[in-house]
Amino acid sequence: MAAPAERMRMMRARRRARGLREVRLVVPDSRSRAVRRRIAAQVGKLDLRCEDEALRWIEAVSELDSPDLRGNDEAR
């Protein structure tokens, strides 16, 4: 059996051959009390009018709201 590093290299090569690319994300750890406090403070500073406007825009451009696609999995 190949070494772990070699297996990972081979797996990445197979994925690249299929047109896939590995992407790594580093996100805040929501289990951390400090992170939750920081997020709560940021949410508390949001302007609800701006957020409502953003949500209306998202809904207006969302393909999921299109009557042609609603409930029709074959169209997706």
C-alpha positions in Angstrom: 0.0 0.0 0.0 1.3 3.5 -0.8 2.2 6.0 1.8 -0.6 8.4 2.9 1.0 11.3 1.2 1.3 9.3 -2.1 -2.4 8.2 -1.8 -3.4 11.9 -1.4 -1.3 12.9 -4.4 -3.0 10.2 -6.5 -6.5 11.1 -5.3 -5.9 14.8 -6.2 -4.6 13.8 -9.6 -7.7 11.7 -10.2 -9.9 14.6 -9.2 -8.0 17.0 -11.4 -8.5 14.6 -14.3 -12.2 14.8 -13.6 -12.1 18.6 -13.7 -12.3 19.0 -9.9 -10.2 21.3 -7.7 -9.7 21.0 -4.0 -10.7 24.2 -2.1 -10.0 24.6 1.6 -12.1 26.9 3.8 -11.1 28.2 7.2 -14.1 29.5 9.1 -14.7 30.8 12.6 -15.4 28.0 15.1 -19.0 28.5 16.2 -18.4 26.2 19.2 -16.2 29.0 20.6 -17.9 31.3 23.1 -15.7 34.2 22.0 -16.7 33.6 18.3 -20.4 33.5 19.2 -20.1 36.7 21.2 -18.3 38.4 18.3 -21.0 37.2 15.8 -23.8 38.4 18.1 -22.2 41.8 18.4 -21.9 42.1 14.7 -25.5 41.0 14.1 -26.6 43.5 16.7 -25.1 46.3 14.6 -26.9 45.3 11.4 -29.3 47.9 9.9 -32.5 45.9 9.4 -33.6 48.2 6.5 -30.4 47.3 4.6 -30.8 43.6 5.4 -34.5 43.6 4.3 -33.4 45.3 1.0 -30.7 42.7 0.5 -33.2 39.8 1.2 -35.7 41.3 -1.3 -33.0 41.5 -4.0 -31.9 37.9 -3.3 -35.5 36.7 -3.6 -36.0 38.8 -6.8 -33.1 37.2 -8.6 -33.4 33.7 -7.1 -34.1 31.0 -9.7 -35.9 29.0 -7.0 -38.6 31.6 -7.0 -39.2 31.1 -10.7 -42.7 29.6 -11.4 -41.0 27.5 -14.2 -38.7 25.8 -11.7 -40.9 25.6 -8.6 -41.6 22.0 -7.9 -40.0 20.7 -11.1 -36.8 18.9 -10.3 -36.2 17.9 -13.9 -35.8 21.6 -14.9 -32.8 22.0 -12.6 
